[in-house]
Amino acid sequence: MTPAEQLLQELGITEPDEIDLEAIAYHVGAKVRFRPLCGCEAHIVGCAGRAIITVKKDSSPRRKRFSIAHELGHWRYHRGKSLICRVDEYRPRDAPSPEKVADSYAADLLMPRYLFAPMASAVGGMSFDAVGRLAEAFKTSLTATAIRLVDLDQFPGFVVSHTPRGRKWFARAPSVPRHWYPREDLDPKSFAFGIQFGGRPDDGSPRKIGAGAWFERQDASRFMVREQTVRVARDETLSLILIEDKAMLEDR
């Protein structure tokens, strides 16, 4: 169990709607205030055992929650250090850094495994409808919730973000071998291509498609995957790539 999850259990939190970020911050010596901010979503200033977390007041409620949880990660791990913190939406970060540590703490605080995993198992399958229901329960963004599902290996596969300039980031489930690596650019055969560039509506559910539309490996054409793509911003799409063929999960 992670430090964030231990904290939640010490506070007796047994339901997602009991995760009160301002109350948790107060418990660990940090006061949250909401102010106009320019150039960042939040920052923290601390001395000894006390801190003030300032959050951009006109951000969305779910963005505010992530910002508070992220700054609490810095308070837990980086107390006494001078950092330039730039809170972004939760997304995978390749290089180890204080920001990645704070992101991980935030994910554990907002979507603790002991609450999230049983609810994820009960949704009955991986789709953006299921992701949306979990996001509503935990008051988290669709993107953060999809990444959490993949990171916890609830369902083998990927979540991939694209803009018109190409792949922005992706998250891979731990059970998926690292030789499966999503394409940089969207293949015209993918459903995501039509949504990103052709004005097609969001996919209502995952649909079967040849794995070659998403992976450049020579053997990709032997397999089928399921894809569901939705638009999450004006120029950004989010795709779930679900692996059902066990042969793709063999590490060879």
PEQUIDA-V289175 format. One record per run of one state. SS is the DSSP state (A for helix, B for strand, O for the rest). FROM is the first residue (numbers start at 0). TO is the last residue. If there is no record, write none. Layout:
SS;FROM;TO + SS;FROM;TO
//
This chain:
O;0;1 + A;2;9 + O;10;14 + A;15;17 + O;18;19 + A;20;26 + O;27;28 + B;29;34 + O;35;40 + B;41;46 + O;47;48 + B;49;55 + O;56;59 + A;60;76 + O;77;96 + A;97;109 + O;110;111 + A;112;121 + O;122;126 + A;127;137 + O;138;140 + A;141;150 + O;151;155 + B;156;162 + O;163;164 + B;165;171 + O;172;180 + B;181;181 + O;182;189 + A;190;196 + O;197;205 + B;206;209 + A;210;212 + O;213;213 + B;214;214 + O;215;216 + A;217;221 + O;222;222 + B;223;232 + O;233;234 + B;235;241 + O;242;244 + A;245;248 + O;249;251
//
